[in-house]
Amino acid sequence: MKKKIGFLFVFFSLILVLAACGSGSKDNKKTGAKEEENGRVTLDFWSFWGSGARKEVIEDIIDDFNQSQDEITVKYTYQPWGDIWTKSLSAITAGNPPDVIVQDINSVAQRAEAQQATSLEKYIDDDTSKQFYPQLWETTLYKDQSYALPFNTDTQVIFYNKKLLKDAGITEENLPQTWDELETVAHKLDQKKGTDFSRIGFYPLWNLGIDVWALNADNGVSWFDKDDKVKIDTPNKVEALEWIEKWQKFYGKDTINRLEADFGSGVSDPFLSGTVAMRAQNINYYSNLMENAPEDFDFGVMPLPEKEKGSGHWSWGGGFVLEVPYGAEHPKESYEFMKYLTSEKVQEKFGEKSFDIMANKTANENLVDNKNLSEKGQMIYKMADDNFPNTVITPVPLTAPDYDSLVKEQLDQAMMGTKSPKEALEDAQKAVTDLVKQNEGK
């Protein structure tokens, strides 16, 4: 009798477990991909585009996709910037991730190694990689397999106030091409009231990091070379840091801090008010100008000057990719949606509204002559297309995941004057080299 009761207890316990699993599957429909009654698969797509033109265009694109076929329905979930990746990691750990997510382009390999992303290799055909800029495609690879599709990127350029340059006798034909010429032009544009600067021609660290000028100076080589060897303490990078230090001393920290506080503040942006004649920025800054610039404000864009003639107008770009998180329930359908998002016409449509550089090379080239864009908009995309071959993407090496804080600590000391540029870069080289050795030994 006891054996029979025990058997019945186990049997009914098993029934309850199976029932609970079935119930959980229904509840999970809120966040995961599930088949609906009409036979469609529902995908949950996460991004941080929660306002403005990007939100409007991505929702429009999703609606187009849902209407274009009868097998997949995509639902859009906005996650705030800064929260999206911690939430996705929690969801992956819990076994209930979103189906497609927008992720940082420079850390694809880290997520692949940590089994937080799904390999797309079985879905990719021979022509997939050819539609993207090569340096973007390379960021998606881990052990020769792709774990993402590139979506968008950017490039750093210099925006300049045409009127101020014209008033100073600087024409479109004699824009600065080298660092020396940039200094000369900037100081022609400087103005003072007494001992204070009322206008700054240019300051290199407004919206551009030391790392960008370092690779600009060093033939496009960032803190690591293409083989992930540490290249922080090089003669060219030491000269770059000394050059930046010279700008800081010329204008003074008080002047720099006073104006820096106003950047990014809409109509009071010092570039728009004429307090700063030239500023470095990524090319999407054009969106801010469209929204906040006065009607009569005229501007142009130019590449970052090269350190010296022939060294190259090297620039830097970041960007984002599309991934299928590890454990997503319908990777095949997720990939179909990702393929749609990276197709030529869809990428061109997103670019029209966002003024991002799109990962699809043909779409980006189309935007140069896109009839829906103004002459200025077409000019922005022409600069993007011209500049991108010299734009370096800097994926984080697997052996140095936390290198950035080590480098920044030393650069800060150089800018504060507690270390010389040479000392700071030597110490950064040693710290990052030690980090690499430590991780290689694991």
Backbone torsions as a table, in degrees:
resi	resn	phi	psi	omega
1	MET	NA	-41.6	178.9
2	LYS	-63.0	-39.0	179.3
3	LYS	-62.9	-39.6	-179.0
4	LYS	-66.2	-42.7	178.5
5	ILE	-62.9	-41.5	178.7
6	GLY	-62.0	-42.2	179.6
7	PHE	-62.8	-46.2	179.9
8	LEU	-62.4	-37.6	179.4
9	PHE	-61.9	-46.9	179.1
10	VAL	-63.2	-42.2	-178.3
11	PHE	-61.3	-49.7	-178.3
12	PHE	-69.5	-31.1	176.0
13	SER	-62.9	-41.3	179.3
14	LEU	-63.9	-40.9	178.1
15	ILE	-59.6	-43.5	-179.1
16	LEU	-64.5	-40.9	178.5
17	VAL	-61.6	-45.9	-180.0
18	LEU	-64.1	-37.9	178.6
19	ALA	-65.1	-41.0	179.5
20	ALA	-64.1	-39.8	178.3
21	CYS	-62.8	-41.3	178.5
22	GLY	-64.2	-40.6	178.6
23	SER	-63.9	-41.7	179.7
24	GLY	-62.1	-36.5	-179.7
25	SER	-62.9	-38.2	178.4
26	LYS	-67.7	-41.8	-179.8
27	ASP	-64.7	-35.7	-177.5
28	ASN	-66.7	-12.1	179.9
29	LYS	-60.1	-20.6	-179.6
30	LYS	-67.0	-30.1	-175.3
31	THR	-122.2	-25.1	-177.0
32	GLY	-102.6	177.7	179.3
33	ALA	-85.0	125.5	-179.5
34	LYS	-136.9	152.2	176.7
35	GLU	-79.9	132.1	177.5
36	GLU	-89.8	174.6	-177.8
37	GLU	-64.1	-29.3	-178.9
38	ASN	-82.0	6.8	176.3
39	GLY	90.0	-6.1	178.9
40	ARG	-78.9	153.0	170.5
41	VAL	-96.8	132.3	178.7
42	THR	-99.0	126.3	178.6
43	LEU	-110.1	139.4	175.7
44	ASP	-101.2	117.7	-176.6
45	PHE	-108.6	122.6	-179.2
46	TRP	-105.8	134.7	167.3
47	SER	-150.9	175.1	-179.5
48	PHE	-104.5	15.1	178.4
49	TRP	-85.1	92.8	-172.2
50	GLY	-112.7	1.6	179.8
51	SER	-159.2	166.0	173.1
52	GLY	70.4	-158.3	-171.5
53	ALA	-63.9	-37.9	-177.7
54	ARG	-65.1	-41.8	178.5
55	LYS	-62.4	-45.2	-178.6
56	GLU	-62.2	-44.0	-174.7
57	VAL	-75.1	-35.4	179.8
58	ILE	-69.9	-36.1	176.3
59	GLU	-66.1	-37.0	177.6
60	ASP	-66.3	-41.9	179.6
61	ILE	-64.5	-42.1	178.6
62	ILE	-62.5	-42.2	178.0
63	ASP	-61.6	-42.1	177.1
64	ASP	-60.5	-43.3	-179.5
65	PHE	-63.6	-45.7	-178.9
66	ASN	-60.9	-33.6	-179.7
67	GLN	-84.2	-14.9	-174.5
68	SER	-81.1	-13.6	-177.9
69	GLN	-154.9	171.7	-173.5
70	ASP	-122.9	23.9	-178.7
71	GLU	-112.0	-24.7	-174.3
72	ILE	-132.0	138.1	170.2
73	THR	-118.9	125.3	179.2
74	VAL	-102.7	129.9	174.1
75	LYS	-110.7	138.0	-174.1
76	TYR	-99.8	129.6	176.8
77	THR	-120.8	118.5	175.5
78	TYR	-83.0	130.0	173.6
79	GLN	-123.5	130.3	-176.8
80	PRO	-59.6	146.8	175.4
81	TRP	-55.5	133.4	-179.0
82	GLY	95.5	-30.6	179.1
83	ASP	-94.4	-28.6	-168.6
84	ILE	-59.1	-39.8	-173.9
85	TRP	-80.7	-33.4	175.0
86	THR	-69.1	-37.8	178.4
87	LYS	-67.3	-38.7	-179.5
88	SER	-67.2	-38.3	178.7
89	LEU	-63.9	-40.9	177.0
90	SER	-63.1	-40.4	-179.7
91	ALA	-67.3	-39.3	178.0
92	ILE	-63.4	-45.1	179.6
93	THR	-61.0	-36.6	-179.7
94	ALA	-80.3	-5.4	179.4
95	GLY	79.3	20.1	-178.2
96	ASN	-138.7	61.3	-174.3
97	PRO	-79.9	165.5	167.9
98	PRO	-65.7	170.1	-175.9
99	ASP	-91.6	-32.9	175.9
100	VAL	-141.0	140.8	-178.5
101	ILE	-142.7	146.8	173.4
102	VAL	-85.9	125.1	-175.8
103	GLN	-128.9	162.6	177.9
104	ASP	-65.3	136.4	-175.2
105	ILE	-72.5	-24.5	-172.2
106	ASN	-89.0	0.6	-177.0
107	SER	-130.3	26.7	179.0
108	VAL	-61.4	-47.2	-176.8
109	ALA	-61.2	-36.3	178.4
110	GLN	-61.1	-43.7	-179.4
111	ARG	-70.6	-36.0	177.7
112	ALA	-63.5	-45.6	-179.3
113	GLU	-64.1	-35.4	-178.4
114	ALA	-84.8	6.2	-177.7
115	GLN	55.5	47.4	174.5
116	GLN	-108.6	-5.2	179.3
117	ALA	-133.4	156.6	-176.7
118	THR	-99.6	134.7	174.3
119	SER	-64.4	136.2	-179.6
120	LEU	-101.3	6.3	-168.7
121	GLU	-56.9	-38.7	-176.3
122	LYS	-70.3	-16.5	-177.7
123	TYR	-101.5	-16.2	-173.2
124	ILE	-83.8	134.8	175.5
125	ASP	-99.4	178.7	-173.5
126	ASP	-64.6	-25.8	-175.9
127	ASP	-90.7	-6.5	-173.3
128	THR	-58.3	-51.8	-174.5
129	SER	-66.1	-25.8	-174.2
130	LYS	-69.0	-20.2	-177.2
131	GLN	-81.6	-11.2	-176.7
132	PHE	-105.7	156.4	170.8
133	TYR	-59.9	135.9	-173.6
134	PRO	-55.6	-42.7	-176.3
135	GLN	-68.2	-22.0	175.6
136	LEU	-77.5	-42.7	-179.4
137	TRP	-61.3	-39.5	-178.0
138	GLU	-60.0	-28.6	-179.7
139	THR	-69.4	-18.3	-175.6
140	THR	-86.7	-5.8	-170.4
141	LEU	-93.9	138.4	172.3
142	TYR	-141.0	118.9	-175.4
143	LYS	52.2	44.4	175.7
144	ASP	66.3	14.1	173.9
145	GLN	-118.7	145.3	179.7
146	SER	-88.8	134.7	179.1
147	TYR	-116.0	11.1	-178.4
148	ALA	-164.5	166.4	168.2
149	LEU	-118.1	129.8	177.9
150	PRO	-62.2	141.8	178.9
151	PHE	-114.3	-58.8	179.4
152	ASN	-146.5	167.3	-177.9
153	THR	-152.2	-168.3	176.7
154	ASP	-153.5	178.0	175.8
155	THR	-150.2	148.5	-176.2
156	GLN	-94.9	132.7	-178.5
157	VAL	-138.2	-176.7	174.0
158	ILE	-117.9	124.6	172.6
159	PHE	-90.4	139.5	-179.6
160	TYR	-135.0	147.8	179.9
161	ASN	-83.1	110.7	-173.6
162	LYS	-62.2	-40.2	-177.2
163	LYS	-64.9	-45.7	-179.0
164	LEU	-63.6	-39.4	178.0
165	LEU	-67.3	-40.7	179.4
166	LYS	-63.5	-43.6	179.3
167	ASP	-61.2	-28.1	179.9
168	ALA	-90.6	5.4	177.7
169	GLY	81.0	20.0	-179.5
170	ILE	-104.4	114.5	-176.1
171	THR	-93.9	170.4	177.6
172	GLU	-62.2	-26.1	-177.3
173	GLU	-79.6	-19.9	-179.1
174	ASN	-121.4	41.6	172.9
175	LEU	-66.3	149.8	-176.4
176	PRO	-63.6	132.6	-179.4
177	GLN	-109.2	-21.8	-179.2
178	THR	-125.7	169.9	178.8
179	TRP	-62.1	-40.6	178.8
180	ASP	-62.1	-42.7	179.2
181	GLU	-66.6	-36.0	178.1
182	LEU	-62.6	-43.3	177.0
183	GLU	-60.6	-46.4	-178.0
184	THR	-60.2	-47.6	-179.5
185	VAL	-65.3	-44.2	-178.6
186	ALA	-57.9	-44.2	-175.2
187	HIS	-76.3	-19.6	169.7
188	LYS	-68.5	-28.6	-177.1
189	LEU	-90.0	-14.8	178.3
190	ASP	-62.4	145.1	172.3
191	GLN	-136.8	146.9	180.0
192	LYS	-126.6	146.6	167.3
193	LYS	-118.3	104.8	-172.7
194	GLY	68.4	-124.0	179.3
195	THR	-96.6	-4.7	-177.5
196	ASP	-98.8	144.5	175.1
197	PHE	-77.8	124.6	173.8
198	SER	-94.4	-17.4	174.6
199	ARG	-148.5	138.2	178.1
200	ILE	-109.8	131.9	177.5
201	GLY	-69.2	-46.8	-177.4
202	PHE	-170.1	143.8	170.5
203	TYR	-135.8	125.3	-168.6
204	PRO	-65.4	-23.6	-175.5
205	LEU	-95.7	7.5	173.6
206	TRP	-80.0	104.2	178.8
207	ASN	73.1	12.0	173.7
208	LEU	-134.9	137.1	-178.8
209	GLY	-87.4	164.3	175.6
210	ILE	-58.6	-33.4	-178.4
211	ASP	-60.2	-34.8	-179.8
212	VAL	-69.5	-44.5	178.2
213	TRP	-67.1	-30.5	178.7
214	ALA	-65.4	-43.9	179.2
215	LEU	-75.6	-30.2	174.7
216	ASN	-60.9	-38.1	-178.2
217	ALA	-77.1	-24.1	-167.7
218	ASP	-112.9	44.9	174.3
219	ASN	58.0	34.0	177.3
220	GLY	80.1	9.6	179.3
221	VAL	-93.1	123.0	-179.1
222	SER	-83.9	-154.4	178.9
223	TRP	-64.9	-19.1	175.0
224	PHE	-127.5	147.8	175.4
225	ASP	-86.8	-173.7	-175.0
226	LYS	-66.5	-18.4	177.0
227	ASP	-98.6	13.7	179.5
228	ASP	65.2	26.3	172.1
229	LYS	-83.9	140.5	-177.0
230	VAL	-69.9	124.6	-177.8
231	LYS	-131.8	54.2	-177.6
232	ILE	-88.2	-49.8	-177.4
233	ASP	-91.2	83.4	175.6
234	THR	-122.0	155.6	-179.9
235	PRO	-55.1	-42.3	-178.8
236	ASN	-65.9	-37.4	179.9
237	LYS	-72.2	-34.7	174.8
238	VAL	-62.0	-43.5	178.2
239	GLU	-63.3	-37.3	179.2
240	ALA	-63.1	-44.5	-179.4
241	LEU	-67.8	-37.0	176.0
242	GLU	-64.5	-37.6	178.7
243	TRP	-64.3	-44.7	178.6
244	ILE	-64.9	-41.5	178.3
245	GLU	-59.3	-36.4	179.2
246	LYS	-65.3	-40.8	176.1
247	TRP	-61.0	-43.9	-178.4
248	GLN	-61.7	-42.7	179.8
249	LYS	-66.7	-36.1	-177.7
250	PHE	-64.7	-47.8	-177.2
251	TYR	-86.5	-27.4	-179.0
252	GLY	88.7	142.0	-176.7
253	LYS	-62.6	-35.9	-178.6
254	ASP	-63.2	-45.7	178.4
255	THR	-62.4	-44.7	-178.7
256	ILE	-62.6	-47.0	-178.8
257	ASN	-65.3	-36.7	-179.2
258	ARG	-63.3	-45.6	-178.1
259	LEU	-78.3	-33.3	-178.5
260	GLU	-60.2	-32.4	-178.2
261	ALA	-64.7	-21.6	-176.7
262	ASP	-93.8	-11.6	179.9
263	PHE	-65.4	142.7	180.0
264	GLY	79.3	13.4	-176.5
265	SER	-110.4	42.4	173.1
266	GLY	64.5	-128.4	-173.3
267	VAL	-65.3	-20.4	178.4
268	SER	-89.2	5.1	173.4
269	ASP	-50.3	124.7	-176.6
270	PRO	-58.2	-26.5	176.7
271	PHE	-68.4	-42.1	-179.7
272	LEU	-71.6	-31.8	-179.4
273	SER	-80.8	-10.1	-179.7
274	GLY	88.7	5.6	178.7
275	THR	-76.0	-24.8	175.9
276	VAL	-124.7	126.5	-173.9
277	ALA	-84.3	-31.7	-180.0
278	MET	-138.6	141.2	176.7
279	ARG	-144.4	140.8	175.2
280	ALA	-81.5	143.0	-178.4
281	GLN	-166.2	161.8	171.8
282	ASN	-76.7	161.7	-166.8
283	ILE	-67.2	-19.8	178.9
284	ASN	-70.3	-8.2	174.8
285	TYR	-55.1	-22.8	177.1
286	TYR	-55.3	-35.0	178.6
287	SER	-59.9	-40.3	178.2
288	ASN	-66.2	-39.0	179.2
289	LEU	-65.3	-40.3	178.7
290	MET	-60.9	-37.3	-176.0
291	GLU	-79.4	-36.2	-168.5
292	ASN	-116.7	-17.3	-174.9
293	ALA	-72.8	141.8	173.3
294	PRO	-61.0	156.8	-176.1
295	GLU	-59.3	-33.4	-176.6
296	ASP	-90.9	8.6	-179.0
297	PHE	-79.0	120.7	-178.5
298	ASP	-115.7	134.9	-175.8
299	PHE	-142.5	162.9	173.3
300	GLY	-133.6	174.0	176.1
301	VAL	-130.2	147.9	177.4
302	MET	-143.9	158.1	178.2
303	PRO	-66.4	160.5	171.2
304	LEU	-61.5	130.1	177.9
305	PRO	-59.4	152.3	176.3
306	GLU	-84.4	153.1	-176.8
307	LYS	-55.8	-44.9	175.1
308	GLU	-149.8	162.3	-174.6
309	LYS	-55.7	124.1	177.5
310	GLY	94.5	-7.7	-177.9
311	SER	-81.7	-16.6	174.9
312	GLY	106.4	137.6	178.7
313	HIS	-86.1	59.9	-174.1
314	TRP	-69.7	141.7	179.0
315	SER	-134.9	178.0	-178.0
316	TRP	-128.0	149.0	175.7
317	GLY	-139.1	149.4	172.4
318	GLY	-110.4	-140.0	174.8
319	GLY	135.6	-169.4	-173.4
320	PHE	-140.6	155.2	179.2
321	VAL	-125.7	168.5	173.2
322	LEU	-107.4	132.4	-179.7
323	GLU	-131.0	155.1	167.4
324	VAL	-100.8	109.8	-179.5
325	PRO	-59.1	150.1	179.4
326	TYR	-60.2	132.3	179.3
327	GLY	91.9	-2.3	176.5
328	ALA	-60.0	142.7	-166.7
329	GLU	-78.2	-27.5	-176.2
330	HIS	-131.7	69.4	-176.7
331	PRO	-60.9	-33.9	-179.9
332	LYS	-62.7	-47.7	179.2
333	GLU	-67.5	-36.2	177.0
334	SER	-60.4	-42.5	179.8
335	TYR	-64.4	-38.2	178.9
336	GLU	-60.2	-40.2	177.8
337	PHE	-68.2	-42.0	177.9
338	MET	-61.9	-40.0	179.1
339	LYS	-63.3	-37.8	176.7
340	TYR	-64.0	-44.6	-178.0
341	LEU	-64.5	-25.0	-178.3
342	THR	-102.4	8.7	178.8
343	SER	-75.1	160.6	-171.9
344	GLU	-56.4	-53.7	-174.7
345	LYS	-68.1	-38.4	-179.9
346	VAL	-68.7	-42.0	177.2
347	GLN	-62.3	-40.0	178.5
348	GLU	-64.3	-39.6	179.3
349	LYS	-63.9	-42.7	178.6
350	PHE	-64.8	-41.8	-179.2
351	GLY	-64.0	-34.3	177.8
352	GLU	-54.9	-36.6	-174.3
353	LYS	-95.2	-31.6	-169.9
354	SER	-96.4	-27.5	-170.9
355	PHE	57.3	32.9	165.7
356	ASP	-84.6	156.9	166.5
357	ILE	-78.9	124.8	-177.6
358	MET	-86.5	147.8	-175.6
359	ALA	-69.6	-29.0	177.9
360	ASN	-73.9	113.4	-172.0
361	LYS	-60.5	-43.8	-178.9
362	THR	-65.0	-40.9	177.7
363	ALA	-59.6	-42.4	-179.8
364	ASN	-64.9	-40.6	178.2
365	GLU	-66.1	-36.5	178.0
366	ASN	-62.6	-34.7	-176.8
367	LEU	-66.3	-21.1	178.2
368	VAL	-61.5	-33.1	-178.7
369	ASP	-117.1	19.1	-176.9
370	ASN	-64.4	122.8	-174.5
371	LYS	-71.1	-16.0	178.4
372	ASN	-82.9	-6.6	-179.6
373	LEU	-100.6	151.2	175.1
374	SER	-72.3	172.7	177.3
375	GLU	-59.8	-39.4	177.7
376	LYS	-64.8	-42.4	179.0
377	GLY	-61.0	-42.5	177.0
378	GLN	-64.7	-37.9	178.1
379	MET	-62.2	-39.3	178.7
380	ILE	-62.1	-45.4	-179.9
381	TYR	-70.5	-29.1	174.8
382	LYS	-64.6	-44.1	177.6
383	MET	-63.1	-42.1	179.5
384	ALA	-60.6	-45.6	-178.5
385	ASP	-65.1	-40.2	178.9
386	ASP	-69.0	-35.5	-172.4
387	ASN	-83.1	-24.4	-169.6
388	PHE	-68.1	-31.6	175.6
389	PRO	-58.7	-24.7	178.0
390	ASN	-99.4	14.2	-177.0
391	THR	-99.2	127.1	-176.2
392	VAL	-100.5	132.0	172.9
393	ILE	-101.9	139.5	-171.5
394	THR	-122.9	76.8	175.5
395	PRO	-59.6	145.4	-179.8
396	VAL	-75.0	124.5	178.8
397	PRO	-62.4	145.0	179.3
398	LEU	-63.0	-27.0	-178.2
399	THR	-86.2	-2.9	-178.1
400	ALA	-142.2	58.3	-174.4
401	PRO	-63.2	-26.1	-175.6
402	ASP	-114.0	25.4	-173.8
403	TYR	-66.6	-30.1	-171.0
404	ASP	-58.3	-42.4	-178.9
405	SER	-66.6	-32.9	178.6
406	LEU	-67.2	-41.4	178.9
407	VAL	-68.8	-44.9	-177.5
408	LYS	-60.3	-40.4	179.7
409	GLU	-56.8	-42.3	-178.4
410	GLN	-74.5	-38.9	178.4
411	LEU	-63.9	-39.8	177.6
412	ASP	-59.9	-40.1	179.9
413	GLN	-66.0	-36.8	177.4
414	ALA	-64.8	-42.6	-177.7
415	MET	-71.8	-25.8	176.4
416	MET	-82.9	-11.0	178.2
417	GLY	87.1	7.5	179.9
418	THR	-83.1	-15.3	173.7
419	LYS	-138.6	150.6	173.0
420	SER	-74.0	158.9	176.4
421	PRO	-53.5	-41.8	179.8
422	LYS	-63.4	-46.3	179.9
423	GLU	-62.2	-42.8	-178.5
424	ALA	-63.2	-44.1	-178.7
425	LEU	-72.3	-34.5	174.7
426	GLU	-60.8	-45.6	-178.5
427	ASP	-68.2	-36.6	177.0
428	ALA	-66.3	-42.0	177.5
429	GLN	-56.9	-46.7	-178.5
430	LYS	-65.5	-44.9	-177.3
431	ALA	-62.5	-42.9	-178.1
432	VAL	-73.8	-37.4	176.3
433	THR	-61.0	-42.4	177.4
434	ASP	-63.2	-39.2	178.0
435	LEU	-62.2	-43.7	179.2
436	VAL	-62.0	-46.1	179.4
437	LYS	-60.5	-40.5	179.1
438	GLN	-61.9	-43.5	-178.0
439	ASN	-76.6	-30.4	176.8
440	GLU	-67.7	-27.4	-178.4
441	GLY	-80.4	-9.0	-177.3
442	LYS	-75.7	NA	NA
